[in-house]
Amino acid sequence: MKKIAVISAILEEPELVQHKFNDVVSSFQGIVKGRMGIPFDQERIAIISLTVIGSLDEINNLTGKLGNIEHVIVKTAISKKEI
């Protein structure tokens, strides 16, 4: 069964981590359905929100890989409804 989730990420040093972050997201392109990013250049922070549809394992795997990147803080909200 698949679920819909929103993965929110704060990149505290975007210039240092954005390539690694984007590489991880690209490797999960099959489950990523939407992406919104808001840069805060003066604060040197970027906020990225990913909408994903996938199995719990896929969602947790993506969340874990993003959370293991230094200077990246990740939180995930997963719907209870299965699709």
C-alpha positions as CSV (number, residue, x, y, z in Angstrom):
1,M,0.0,0.0,0.0
2,K,1.1,3.5,-0.7
3,K,0.7,6.7,1.4
4,I,0.9,10.4,0.7
5,A,3.5,12.3,2.8
6,V,5.1,15.7,3.0
7,I,8.8,15.9,3.8
8,S,9.9,19.3,5.1
9,A,13.6,20.1,5.1
10,I,15.6,23.0,6.4
11,L,19.0,23.4,4.7
12,E,21.1,25.5,7.2
13,E,24.0,25.9,4.8
14,P,22.4,25.5,1.3
15,E,25.5,26.4,-0.6
16,L,27.3,23.5,1.0
17,V,24.6,20.8,0.9
18,Q,22.2,21.6,-2.0
19,H,24.0,19.3,-4.5
20,K,24.0,16.4,-2.2
21,F,20.4,17.1,-1.2
22,N,19.3,17.3,-4.9
23,D,21.2,14.1,-5.7
24,V,19.3,12.2,-3.0
25,V,15.9,13.7,-4.1
26,S,16.7,12.8,-7.8
27,S,17.4,9.2,-6.8
28,F,13.8,9.0,-5.5
29,Q,12.2,10.8,-8.5
30,G,9.7,8.0,-8.9
31,I,7.9,8.9,-5.6
32,V,8.4,12.7,-5.6
33,K,5.3,14.3,-7.0
34,G,6.0,18.0,-6.0
35,R,8.6,20.2,-4.7
36,M,8.6,23.8,-3.4
37,G,11.6,25.7,-2.2
38,I,12.0,29.0,-0.5
39,P,15.5,30.5,-0.2
40,F,16.4,32.9,2.6
41,D,19.6,34.2,1.2
42,Q,20.4,36.7,3.9
43,E,19.9,34.1,6.6
44,R,21.8,31.4,4.6
45,I,18.8,29.0,5.0
46,A,16.6,27.3,2.5
47,I,13.2,25.6,3.2
48,I,12.2,22.8,0.9
49,S,8.9,20.9,1.0
50,L,8.5,17.6,-0.9
51,T,5.2,15.9,-1.6
52,V,5.7,12.1,-2.1
53,I,3.5,9.1,-2.8
54,G,5.1,5.7,-1.9
55,S,5.4,2.8,0.5
56,L,6.3,3.5,4.1
57,D,9.7,2.0,3.4
58,E,10.3,4.3,0.4
59,I,9.2,7.4,2.3
60,N,11.3,6.5,5.4
61,N,14.3,5.6,3.2
62,L,14.2,9.1,1.6
63,T,13.6,10.8,4.9
64,G,16.5,9.0,6.4
65,K,19.0,9.7,3.6
66,L,18.1,13.4,3.7
67,G,18.3,13.6,7.4
68,N,21.8,12.1,7.3
69,I,23.1,15.0,5.3
70,E,25.0,17.4,7.5
71,H,23.2,20.8,8.0
72,V,19.9,19.4,6.9
73,I,16.9,19.1,9.3
74,V,14.0,16.9,8.2
75,K,10.5,16.2,9.4
76,T,7.9,14.0,7.7
77,A,4.1,14.0,8.0
78,I,2.5,10.8,6.6
79,S,-1.2,10.4,6.0
80,K,-3.0,7.6,7.7
81,K,-5.1,6.9,4.6
82,E,-3.7,4.3,2.3
83,I,-4.1,4.7,-1.4
